């Protein structure tokens, strides 16, 4: 299993690690069929979810099931891990409630019927890139612009005409309300939500760190929009 885990660090062209990966996975697959249920489950978890290609927090439940401490420090370690797992799970559940309430209050799902309505799925991105339990507020805030990226993508791919999409791109590039007034209603709703989230994040960053990232955020949104248009 150690060899197999190490092989997952392989990048293209590293033939030795590729050979190690193939060799170790063959042995593990053969070994799996000749051992008891508990050991076989550990092997399957390793093959299906190697450490370097998985999220540790998502694998914690399987680890706790597989880790069979018998006495002493192993039992203490296992109980501590269970407590940590339950605390972090509670934090994530509260964050999901916050995200769901924000999305419902924003009203885009009601106004833009053609667009995706998957706020909890979008929350998984911040959960993956900001796993530290202390970064709860940051995970919730990052979910908001990520949600708008998906909505803009649906506007471009599903609903918008070429003329309207050109106007929307120009409006985002200029970030002026005079340009927004030329947009159809559903695009105006989206832009207003985008502008509100950008202002909200900028205000929080300024209050916490004394720096206003407004221009940087607007440039990032503009770049994303041009990328989607291309």
N, C-alpha and C positions, 0 to 999 in steps of 0.2 A: 504493500500500500504506500510505503514511503517513496519507492521508486516511481510509482504511478503519479503520486502527488507532485513529485519533482518534475516529471515530464510535462506537466501542465504549464510550466513556465516557458515551454518551447516557443520560439518564434520561427517564422518561415526560413528554411535553409539550415536549421540545426538538426542534421540528420541523426546524430547520436541520440539526442533527446527523443526524436520521433521513434527511433528503434526501441528505446527504453519504454516508451509509452505503449507501443504495440505489444512488446514482450510481456510487460507487467500486466496489461489488461487481459491478455490471453490466459496467463496464470491465475489471475483473480477470478475470471469467469469460470475456469475449470475448477478452481478451489471452492467456489460458491456452492457447487452442487454436491459437495462431499462433506459438508459441515453442518452443525446444528443451526437451528433457526436464528438464534441471537447473533452468532458469528456471520451467518450468511447475510443477515440484514445490514450489518456493519459494512460488509464488502459491497453490497449493492448500493448503499448510500455513498460510499467512496467513488464507485464507478459512475454513478449518476450525477453526483454533486461534489466534484473535487473542490478542495478548499479554495484554490486560486481562481475558480470560475463560479463561485457561489457567494452569497451574502451570509456572513457568519450568524447574524441575528435570525435569519430565516431558517438556519439549520440547527438552531439551539434545541428545538423540541426533539429532533431526531437524536441529537447528541445525548440529551438527558435520558432518552429511552435506551440508548446503547451503552451508556456508561454505567456499569454495574459494580459500584463500590461495595466492598464487603464489610469493612470495619475501619476504625480510626479516621485518619485525615481524609480518606476517599469519601466517606459518607458526609463528612463536614463540607468538603468541596462540592459535592453533588447538591446538598441542601442550599448552599450559598448560591450556586448556579441557578437553582430553581427559583429562589427568591428574586434574583436579578432578572430572570426571564419574566416573572410575573409583574415586577415593577415596570419594566420597559414595555411590556404588552399593555399595561394600563395607560402609560403615557401615549402610546400610539393610538389607542382607542379614543382618548380625549382629543387628539389631533384630528382624527378622522371625523369626529363629530363637529369640530370647528370648521374643517374644510367643507363638509356637507352643508352646514348652516350658511357659510359664506356663499357657496355656489347657489343655494336656493334663494338667498336674499338678493344676489346679483341679478337673477332673473333671465339670464341669457338662454337657459334651457327652454324657458317658456316662449321667449321672443324669437329664437332661431331654431325652429323645429327640425331643420335639415341637419343641424350640427350634432356632433357627438355629445353625449351627456354622461361622462365617465369621470367625475371628480376624484373618486377613490383610486382609480387606475392612474390618474395623473399624479396623485400624491405618492405613488410608489417611486417615482424618480427622485424626489428629495429624500425619501426614506433610504434609498440606496446610496446616494452620494453624501448624505449628512447623517451617518448612523449614530453619532454620539447622542446619548439620551438628553444631554444638557441643551442641545440645539433645537428644542421643540418649536420655538417661535420662528426660527429660520426655516424649518421644514414647511410650516404652514404658509409662510410668506412666499417661499419659492414655488409652491404649488400654484399660486395665483397667476404669475406670468406664464408658467408652463401651460396652464389651462387655456390661456388666450392664444398661445401658439397653435394649439390644436384647433381652436375655433377658427382662427385665420386660415389655417390649412384647409379646413372644410369649406370655407367661403371660396377659396381659390379652386379647389378640386371639384366641388359638388354644385355650387349654386351660382357663383358670380359670372357675369358676362365679361368678355375681354375688355370692353370699354369701361365697365364699372370697376374692374380689377385695376386698370390703369389709373383711374381716378383715386382709388383707395391707396394705391402705392404712392402716388403723388402727395396725397393728404398726409400720410404717415411721414414721408420724407420732409415735407414742409412744416408739419405739426402746427397748422394754423386753422382756426375755426372757419375762416372764409373758404378754405378748401373743403372742409368737412361738410359745409352746407350744400355742396354739389352732389353729395353721396346719396344713394338710396337709403331708406330708413334702416334696413337691417345692418348696413355698413356703418351708419352713424351710431347705432346702438353699440356695435362692437368697438368702434373707435373711442366712444365715451368711456366704456368700461376699461379699455386699454389705458387711456389717459388717467382715469381715476386710480388704477392700480400703480401706475408709474409715479404719480404724485404721492400716493400713500407710502410707497417704499422709500422714495427720496426723502420724505419728511422724517421717517423713522431713522434712516441712516444719518441724516443731519442732526437730529436730536441726540442720537447715541454717540456719534463720532465727530460732529462738527464739520462734516463735508457733505456737500450736496451733489449726488451723482446723477442729477436729472439729465444733463446732456449726454452722458455716457449711456444711460438707459435708453434714451430716445434713439441714439445712433445704433444701439444693439437691435432694437425693434425694427428699425429701418433696414438693417442688414438682413435680418431674418425674413422680412417681407419680400425684399428683392430676391432672396434665395428661393423662396416659395414660388414667386412669379416665374423665375427661370425654369 
